[in-house]
């Protein structure tokens, strides 16, 4: 199992909108092959900061299966305009 970790810095004041968009986007990621589970946690100390943790069966399920899919394009449209700066994603085993 691989853990994807992304620190999400959201543009100031857009956290509520981001959370609403994420509730739609999570349906996409949950449907992907190799997806196991995810958690989105809001930072206590910083209003517009979240951490996204996603468990995948393999790194390829995330990097290829998800990121090279049409579903990822829909994910991008829902979420990517909220990030500032764009998050660095790392994987852990």
Secondary structure, 3 states (H helix, E strand, C coil): CEEEEEEEEECCCCHHHHHHHHHHHHHHHHCCCCEEEEEEEECCCCCCEEEEEEEECCHHHHHHHHCCCHHHHHHHHHHHHHECCCCCEEEEC
